[in-house]
Amino acid sequence: MIKPAIKKILRQGGVGILPTDTIYGIVGSALSKKTVERIYRLRERNPKKPMIVLIAAVRDLKKFGVHLPPTHYSLLTKFWPGKISIVLPCKSKRFSYLHRGTKTIAFRLPAKKSLRKLLLSVGPLVAPSANPEGKMPSRTIREAKLYFGDKVDFYVNAGRLLSKPSTLIAIKKDGFVVLRKGAVRISRKLKY
């Protein structure tokens, strides 16, 4: 259960560490350019690499100007909610701070109900793993604190998390392709 004070911090553009449906993430509002840039700095992340955005419902894609053909929506329902992040087209210049010039953003609709409830309350969140780029992802809050100390606004402890990061796929015209193996095993290419 996420405390009201943490929801307030997230709504006001704050950044913190919390358990996602896979591993600990360093999270902040995906709709705030300032917040997203702060996370890039904290993680020392390659500025050309986009981050995954967590959403509460498929309809949240419209907030990012993502419009898909009906066949793609039916594919999304096969994977979501779940531990699969899906790269989708986002051509809007307004969200260039998210897609970093790639004109695509990876989205995930988590199966974890408490996380979806948080997303409904505070809006979509960027949620890269809680570690500086190139370092091991934090499995505990203690590890996250060693990385970030007092540079973030809050920590939510859920004990040791042992899940792998999400599986990352991209939708293609005739199906999809696996870009990163992760928490969910699926065949490399499937038709829909």
Backbone hydrogen bonds, N-H to C=O, Kabsch-Sander energy under -0.5 kcal/mol:
donor,donor_aa,acceptor,acceptor_aa,energy
6,I,3,K,-0.8
7,K,3,K,-1.7
8,K,4,P,-2.4
9,I,5,A,-2.0
10,L,6,I,-2.4
11,R,7,K,-2.6
12,Q,8,K,-1.7
13,G,10,L,-1.5
14,G,9,I,-3.1
16,G,27,V,-1.9
17,I,154,F,-2.3
18,L,25,G,-2.0
20,T,23,I,-1.9
22,T,23,I,-0.5
24,Y,138,S,-0.8
25,G,18,L,-2.8
26,I,128,P,-2.6
27,V,16,G,-3.0
27,V,25,G,-0.7
28,G,126,V,-1.3
30,A,124,P,-2.4
31,L,124,P,-0.5
32,S,29,S,-1.1
33,K,31,L,-0.6
36,V,32,S,-2.4
37,E,33,K,-2.6
38,R,34,K,-1.8
39,I,35,T,-1.9
40,Y,36,V,-2.1
41,R,37,E,-2.1
42,L,38,R,-2.7
43,R,39,I,-2.5
44,E,40,Y,-0.8
44,E,41,R,-0.6
45,R,40,Y,-2.1
49,K,46,N,-2.0
51,M,98,L,-0.5
53,V,106,A,-2.8
54,L,125,L,-3.6
55,I,108,R,-2.6
60,D,57,A,-1.8
61,L,58,V,-2.1
62,K,59,R,-1.4
63,K,60,D,-1.2
64,F,61,L,-1.6
65,G,62,K,-1.7
66,V,61,L,-1.9
67,H,65,G,-0.6
72,H,69,P,-1.1
73,Y,69,P,-1.6
74,S,70,P,-2.1
75,L,71,T,-1.4
76,L,72,H,-2.2
77,T,73,Y,-1.7
78,K,74,S,-0.6
78,K,75,L,-1.0
79,F,75,L,-1.0
79,F,76,L,-0.8
80,W,76,L,-2.5
82,G,109,L,-2.3
85,S,167,T,-3.2
86,I,107,F,-3.1
87,V,169,I,-3.1
88,L,105,I,-2.9
90,C,103,K,-2.6
95,F,92,S,-1.1
96,S,93,K,-2.0
98,L,95,F,-1.7
99,H,95,F,-2.6
100,R,96,S,-2.0
102,T,99,H,-2.6
105,I,88,L,-2.5
106,A,51,M,-0.5
107,F,86,I,-2.5
107,F,105,I,-0.5
108,R,53,V,-2.2
116,R,112,K,-2.1
117,K,113,K,-2.5
118,L,114,S,-1.7
119,L,115,L,-2.4
120,L,116,R,-2.4
121,S,117,K,-1.5
122,V,118,L,-2.6
123,G,119,L,-2.4
125,L,54,L,-1.6
126,V,28,G,-2.5
127,A,52,I,-2.1
130,A,24,Y,-2.1
131,N,129,S,-2.0
133,E,43,R,-3.1
135,K,132,P,-2.3
138,S,130,A,-0.9
144,A,140,T,-1.9
145,K,141,I,-2.9
146,L,142,R,-1.6
147,Y,143,E,-1.4
148,F,144,A,-2.8
149,G,145,K,-2.0
151,K,148,F,-2.8
152,V,149,G,-0.5
153,D,15,V,-3.3
154,F,15,V,-0.6
156,V,17,I,-2.0
157,N,155,Y,-0.5
158,A,159,G,-0.5
161,L,139,R,-2.6
162,L,160,R,-0.5
163,S,22,T,-0.6
167,T,83,K,-2.2
168,L,180,R,-2.3
169,I,85,S,-2.7
169,I,167,T,-0.5
170,A,177,V,-2.4
171,I,87,V,-1.2
172,K,175,G,-3.1
175,G,172,K,-1.0
176,F,190,L,-1.1
177,V,170,A,-2.3
178,V,188,R,-1.2
179,L,168,L,-3.0
179,L,177,V,-0.5
180,R,168,L,-1.9
182,G,184,V,-0.6
183,A,165,P,-2.3
186,I,184,V,-0.6
190,L,176,F,-0.8
